Amino acid sequence: MKEYSGLNLVVVITQLVSTAMIVYTCQASSNLQYPVILIPGNGGNQLEARLTSDYKPSGLLCKYPFQKAKDGWFRLWFDPTVLLAPLTKCFAQRMMLYYDADSDDYHNAPGVHTRVPDFGSTQSLLYVDPHLKFITAYMAPLVESLTEIGYVDGKTLFGAPYDFRYGLASDGHPSHVGSKFLQDLKRLVENASASNGGKPVILVSHSLGGLFALQLLNRNHLSWRRKFIKHFIALAAPWGGTVVQMLTFASGNSLGVPFVKPLLVRDEQRSSESNLWLLPNPNIFGSEKPLVIAPNGNYSAYDISHFFKDIGFPQGVYPYETRILPLMEELTPPGVPVTCIFGSGVKTPETLLYDENGFDEQPEVVYGDGDGTVNMASLLAIQSLWAGMKNQSVKVIILRGVSHMSVLKNGGALDEIIKQISAINSQFSSPGTAIVQ
């Protein structure tokens, strides 16, 4: 047996105690973490598709996907072939949704089956195309920041990807895909809580994900919310929609993707149920200020139906008026603490000016304040609506110069998000729990 001098023995004991303290500290820190569920925004996770014999391609180039796995599934979003003009039409055809008046619901194009990979994990939220990490990174920086403070994918950190083309509908109207997502999300919340000793969950959403998260909360009983939800952190949430969506419906929107002609994707974008949900909310934007000015007339948030007819999209009027417009009014406070984090001071489309060339041309844009995508009135909507309401905590953190997407990547924004999550975790207290520093 090896002999130790008195000094060496003290050193060894000190090292053992130090190691034990570090292990205990890590365990205590892990025990103090509330599980986090990330809910992405529109286009913020991967989608996969498979074509059947019912699929009728618009041309020979569209007959087969560019890349296909052995079982027939391929990545529908993000598909880099959208950058090639002849294949942009193929992409749009496969992404298209159709509203069926008889069933009062939306469905895929005939012969196109879709699925969302890796529900429950953050994997499909990191990059919308893992082969193009540099240009398609989405929540990867946020997940890395959460990992650095001890969160572990599948254990204390979870992802809730969904088919973002679909939305929800007001009471009395079916929305099969969106409603199923809420059911899956509810189950994920309950399972995340159960696997973490019954601790409630922190929901962290980005953009459109915030609207889904609020609907999840308000469609479940207050007792469920208070049992399973510790906090709701909404990043860049478009509570009242955005003027950018009127551009999308009128003229198409390349969304910053190079080489994509907006008109080639306009019909597909008009078909999206969730895009209807993101139109300017009349209760937030009001009736006095025109959002679109054209030779044939001006259009405020109260004139969307008229706007649809004039841009050549009359088929959008009925689902908008019956399914979506009542849904926009459902900004009910959820009765759990809410923190909103978003950017400001970034040029954001506020008014669209069209000339005699019509809606097939991109308009002149008058800019206002916001995060580059969502207008400030929309970002601040729940603060003004819920101000002073009893039993509803709302905290608003505005990050100057941070854009809609950079809130997930900007160093200062990430530091603020982690700071808020750490502060929520520090509120944890239970008998017998100790923190060793």
N, C-alpha and C positions, 0 to 999 in steps of 0.2 A: 504494500500500500504506500502511496506517495505521502511524504511528510510535508506539512506546511509550517512555516514560521508563524509567529503571532501576527506579524504584519500582513503576510500573505493570506492568512485565514480571515482577517478583517476585510481585506480586499475582495476575497471570494464571496463572503457573506453579503457585503455591500452590493456586489454585482447581482447576486441572486435576488436580493430584496428589490433592487432597481428593476430587474427583469420582470419580477412578479408584479410590481406596481404598474409597469408599462402594459403588461397583459391585462391586468385588472382594469386599467384606465380604458383600453380599447374595448373591452367587453362592456364596461359601464357606458362608454360613449355609444356603442352599438345599441345597447338596451334603451338608451334615451332617445334614439331616433324614431320619429314617426315615419311610417312608410310613405313614399312619394309615388304618385301616379302622374305620368306626363301625358297630356292630351294634345295632339298636334293640330295645326291649322289646315286650311285648304291647300292641298298639294303637299302636305308635310310628311307623308309616309308613302311607302311603296304600294303599288297595286299590281296584281297579276291577273292574266286572262288566259282563256282557252277557247278556241274556235271550234264550233261543231258544224255539221253539214247544213244547218239552217242559216249559216252565215253567208251572205251574198256580197262579195267584195265589189267595190265600185270600179275596179280595174284589175288587170293581171298583177300589177305590183302589190296590190293589197291582199292577194289570195293567201299568202303565207307570211307569218311574222318574220322579222329579220333574224331573231334568235329564239330558239325554242328548246325547252328541255325534253327529255325522253317521254315524259308523261303528257306532253302537249302544252303545259303551262309556260307562259313567257311574261316578262315584265312589261306591263302596260304603261305604268308610270314609275319613274321617268324613263321614257324611251328616247334615246338620242336620235333615232331616225326622224323624229319630229323636225329636226333641223334641216332636213332635205326636202325641198319644196314638193317633189313628186310623192313623197311618203307622208307629208303632213296631212294630206287628205285621208290616208289610211289610218293614221293615228286618231284623227278627229272622228272618223266613222266608228271606230271601236270604242271610243270614249263616250259616244253619244248616248243620252238618255231619252226616253220617250214617255210622255204623259198619256195614260190611258183613261179617258173620261168615264168609261163603264166601271172600272175598278177604282177610279179616283186615286190612282197612285202612279209612281214612276217605275220604269223597268229598263233593263239593258237593251241594246240593239239585238235583234233576232240573231241567234247563233253565237252570241258573245257571253261567256260565263266569266265572272270575275270573283276574286277572293282577296282577302287582306292577309298577308303573311305575318307570322310572329306576334299574334295578339298576346298581350301580357308581358312581352319583352320590349326593350328599347331598340332592338336591332333594326327594325324597318324605319325608325325615326332618325337614325344617325345620319344616313345619306339616302337620298331618294334614288340614287344609282351607286351602289358600292364600288363599281368599276370606274366611276368618275368622282372620286372623293373630293378632290380639290374644288370642283365647281358645283357639286351637289350636296355639300355638307349642310345639314339642317340642325338637328339637336345634338350633334356630336360634341360641340364645345360645352354645352350645358351638362350633358351626361358626364363628360370628363371632370367638370368642376364638382359635380355631386359625388363622383367616385373619389375624388381627392379628400372629401370630408367623411368618407366611410360608407357611402351608399353602395350597395351591391345589386347588380341587375338580377332580377328574378327572386331576390330575397327581401330587400328593403326598397328597391327601385323597380318600377314597372312602367310599361308603355301601353297606351290604348289607341293603336292605329285603327282607322276605319275608312270606309269608302266615302271620301269627302265630296263626291259628286252629289250624293244624296243628302237631304236635309231632314227636317221634321215638319209636321203639319199641326194645325190647331185642333182642338177637341172636335171629335166627330168625323175626322178625316184620317184614313189610314196612311201610314208611312212605314211600310214594312221594314225596309233596310235600316232607316234611321232609328226606328223604335227597337229593333233587335240590337243595334249598337248600344243603346242606353241600357238594355237588359244585360248585355255582356259586360258593360262598364260597371253596372251595379254589382254584379257577381264578382268582378275583379276587385272592387273596393272591399267587399265582405271577405273575400279570400285573403287579400293583402293584410287586412286587419287581423283575421284569425291566425295567420301564420306569423304574426308579430305580437303575440301575446294579448290580442284584443285591443291594441292601440288604434286609435282613429287615424285616418289617412289625410295627408296633405295633397290636394289636387292642384296641379300646376298646368295651366292651359296656355296655348298660344293662339291668338287670332280667333278664327272660327271655332276652335276648340272651347273657347270660353262660353260661347252661346250654347253648345251642347252640354257643358258642365253645369251651367245655370239651370237648364231644362232638367237634367238629371236630379238636381237638388229639389227643384220645385215640383217634380212629379212623384216625389217620395215623401212620406209622412215626416213631420218635423222630428218625431222621436227617432226615426232612422237616421236623419241627417246629424242629429246631435250625438248619436251613438258612434257613427262611422266616419264622420268628417271633422277633422281638427281645424282645417283652414283651407281656404280656396284662394290661390294666387293666380290672377289672370294677367297674362302678358299681352299687351297690345290688342285688347279685346274690342272688336267693332260693335259695341252694344247697340248703336243706332245705325249700323250699316255704313256705307261709304259712297261718295260721289263717283269713285273709280268704277263702280259697278255699272253706272249709267253709260260710261264709255264702253265697257265690255259688251253690254247689250246692243248699243247703237252701232259700234264700228269694229268690234273685236278688240282683243287685247293680247299682245304678244308676251306680256308679263316679264318683259326684259330678256326673253330668250332670243338670242341672235338668229337672224335669217328667217324667222317665222313671220309670215305675212298675216296680219290680224284677221283679214277677211276669210282666210282659209280655216280658221278655228272659231269664227263667230257663231256659226250654227251650233257647234258642239257646246260652246260656252253658254249660249242661250238655253240649251236643253238642261243645264245643270240645275237641279232643285235647290242646292245650297246657294247658288249664285242669286236666286230670287230672294233668299233669306237675307242676303247681304246688301240689298238695295237700301237706299236712304229711308230711314224710319220717319214717317210724317210727324210723329209726336216729338221727335228730336230735332229735325231740320226745319219744321214749320212750313207754312204756306206762302210766306211773303217773299222769300229769297228764291229766285229762279236758279236752278242747278244746271239747266241746259237752256241755251238761247240759240234759236234757229230761225231762219227766215219765215217758217210756217207757224211759229209760236214759241212761247217760253214754257218751261216745265219745272215745277217745284216737286218736292217729295210727295205732294198730294195729287200729282198729275201722272203717276206712273202708268196707269191704264191707258190714258190718252197717248202718252209717250210710246208705249208698246205698239199701238195701232199705227202711229206715224212712222215708226222705224221699220215697219213691215213684219211685226211679230205679234199679230193679234191673238195667236193661239196661247200666248203667255198670260193673257188677261184673266181668264177664268181661274186657273190654279193660283195666280197671284192674289186675286181678290178673295177667294174662298179659303185657301189653305195657308197662305203666307201672311197676308195683312193682319189677320187676328193674332197670329203667332208673334208678330212684332210687338204687340202690346203686352206680352207676357214677360216684362222685366220686373218680376216680383222679387222682393228681397228674400234670400233663402234662409235667414235666421242663423247663419254660421258666419264667422269672421271672414271678411273678403279684403284682399289687398290687390290693388291694381297698379301695375308697373308698365309704363309706356314712355315713348319718346315724344319730343316736341321740337319745334324750331326747324323742321324739315319741310321743304316745299311740298304741299299736298294739293292735288286737284280739287278746286272748290267750285268752279264754274266752267262749263264746256261751251265753246262758241263755234257754231257751225255756220258755214256760208252756203251760197247757192249750190255748191257741189253735192250737198246732201250728206247723209249719214254713212256713205260708203268710204268717205275720206276721214282721216284723223282730224280732230278739231283743234282749234287754238285753245289753250288751257290757261285759265286764270287761277293762280295758286293762293292758298291760304296756309294756316298753321295746322300742324298734325305731325304724323310720323312718316310721311311720304306716301302712305296708302290710306290710312284711316284719318278722317278729319277730327279736329280737336273736340268739336261738339259731341261726336260719337264716343270718343275715348273717355270723356268726362260725364257721359250720360247718367250712369248710375249714381255718381256722386251727387248730382243735382236732383235726381229722382228720389234717392233714399236719404237725403240729408235730414237729420233730426228724427229719423224713424226709430222708434223704441225697439230694443233687442236686435239691432242690426249695426254691426261694426263695419265701417268702410275706411280703408286707408289707401291714399293715393300717392304714388311716388312717380314724379315726372323727371325724366332724364333728358336734359337738353342736348339736342343734336343726334339723338339715337333714333335710327329708322325702324320701320316695322320688322324687318328681318334681322337687323343688327342687334336687336334686343336679346337675341339668342347667341350672339357671337362677340359683341363688344365687351372688352375687358371690364370696364366700369359697370356695365349692365349686369354681367355675370356676377361680379362681386356683390352687387346690390341684391340679386336674387338669392345668392348663397347666404348673405347676411340675414335676409328675412327668414329663410328656412332655418338657419341656425338659431335665430331668436325664438322661433316657434318651438324648436326642440329644447331650448333652455327653459321653457315654461313647464316642462315635464316634471312632475314630482309624484312619488309614490312611496309608501312605507317600505323601508329597508333598502332604498336605492341610494347609492353613495357615488360621489365623483372624487377620484383621487387625482390631484394635480401635482 
